[in-house]
Amino acid sequence: MSAIDSVLKETRLFPPSDEFRTKANVSGMEGYNALCEKANNDYEGFWAELARELVTWKKPFTKTLNDSNAPAYKWFEDGELNVSYNCIDRHLEARGNKTAIIFEADDGSVTKVTYRELYERVCAFANGLKSLGVSKGDRVVIYMPHGIEAVVAMQASARIGAIHSVVFGGFSAGALRDRIADAQAKVVITANQSVRGGKAVPLKATTDEAVALGGCESVSKIVVYQRTDAAPEQWSDLNIWWHDLVAGQPADCEPEWVDAEHPLFILYTSGSTGKPKGIQHSTGGYLLGSQVTMQWVFDYKENDVFWCTADVGWITGHSYVAYGPLGIGATQIVFEGVPTFPDAGRFWQMIEKHKVTTFYTAPTAIRSLIKLGGDLPKQYDLSSLRVLGTVGEPINPEAWIWYHEVVGGGRCPIVDTWWQTETGANMIAPLPGAVATKPGSCTLPLPGIIVDIVDESGAPVEPGKGGFLVIKKPWPSMVRTIWNDPDRFKKTYFPEEYNSKLYLAGDSANRDENGYIWIMGRIDDVLNVSGHRLGTMEIESALVANPLVAEAAVVGKPHEIKGEAVVAFVVLKGERPEGEDAKKIAKELREWVAHEIGKIAQPDEIRFGDNLPKTRSGKIMRRLLRDIAKGQSITQDTSTLENPAILDQLAKSAI
Ligand code: WT7
């Protein structure tokens, strides 16, 4: 049965309990419908009211939406604010002694930071950055372990009006270099090492390697946080220790008040070409998106202990670690390690230990934990949990039910949140005290988010018929542009085929008769591997950069744990290798890709051929490769294929 059939046959419905609904921030479908109606009646007024309620402005805005230069939309443009002020200073009076961050290190040691302490750390580091000459609008690349200092670095950057670009610590030197170069970063913030699953990761050495690759001449300083005792191999005038930088810095730093549209950060993500896109987010609209979804989707309450397991290297870690929980004044967990170390009970043990109320993770983590210890959660007291969330990819109904029953004790609503790096915040997700959930569906759009599913001409499709997911009106936390590439921004997200009016998400989706949305997968050449977005072209470019490789094509195939696995079809410059030879070269190429991009992009499978299936005009026929990767016989039309014999060879090429 295909994924589409199985999800559309899912009929189980889980309405919120009376108890949950009564106490919820948005209570019952009446509550949800009332908000939607308000947004429909006065779209701008709806968002303006929320922006006044949830964001603290230095200078109030008078204009809500400016669409005169669409799709370069502007929100709250004449308002002034500072995100770090909103995340820290505004809580000091009422919550100065409240714990902001409970940090649990890989080895289980715990450090707690109050809002007051966070304020002092952020201010000192902000002053440190200023002393390095970083000022408003300068770019700062953050390549750090997931921990308190990463959050401090992001907040400090925001405090002085700099623009951060966080690069996930699993990315390679090449990927880091590309991002530093594209952003023209003035400062890079890293650590000597990070520690994950008991193993040290050499962040500083990788940063040195990135800089040595060239193109990073904009960098005038590399700040190094000392996470472990290991001494860095290289040290030059370019380097300064974090502790030396903050030593003697005042613990106060006046926030830089910026316009609502001032860029808060750039975050690179994969698209359908080889070059990652620098997704640029705003200050005011972005902050609003994170705040309103904390209220609606996570039903935030003052005594919650919020835990989003995502690394700050991804958008989920930006919106639901660095900004959302702090903006709303929450106590949150920041966890350095991995879910399987020292064993697959780590998450459940931490939920018990810290009395977590709100837990937000990825389906791939849930699936792997089911496999490693489906009964493990029962050994822990998980009764503190109130809301469970998932993000990053569709969740299969079996995993959903396990999460609901075994982790949530059948008591906690599951919020399956659909969104993207580009959307800045949750877009389609159940409000847990209102919308009844269905396993595998992200349910209904949030109030004020106007979603549709359309065909190639932009016409809405009937329920049950799949189509392209689009967003019909601009929303405050939307991507503002692609850094250095405004044309690509327009072409990718607001294509002319839709009169440049619809935001094209890049996902296919289906809507059932109740209006519930089911996400089916990407429509572009982007794979979703363990909830991470990987461009097939990026992996192909990495492969062909290897001196042995003449040509490569990368496709995805379904994978039980990762959702999707990476399969690479490779043509070597020399003979097609077989047997042990093939294994050896495949291993070499996997290591090569890890080195070029990062381990997350390593092909799970490599198949060698004398050629790739191509049309007479030389275009690689990827759909045929997808069938071969799945081990399916080819039933599709192959009449345009130049070299049909190659299919048989590739089908037998598994090594
Ligand atoms: C793509 C965005 C947004 C945070 C993490 C990923 C897929 C995301 C869901 C979900 C089905 C989902 C989509 C989307 N996706 N959430 N709940 N159900 N698919 O961010 O790396 O920008 O990837 O992830 O395909 O387009 P991202």
Boltz pocket constraint, residues with backbone or C-beta under 6 A from the ligand:
constraints:
  - pocket:
      binder: B
      contacts: [[A, 269], [A, 315], [A, 316], [A, 390], [A, 391], [A, 392], [A, 393], [A, 394], [A, 395], [A, 416], [A, 417], [A, 418], [A, 419], [A, 420], [A, 421], [A, 422], [A, 428], [A, 442], [A, 505], [A, 506], [A, 507], [A, 519], [A, 521], [A, 522], [A, 528], [A, 531], [A, 532], [A, 533]]
      max_distance: 6.0
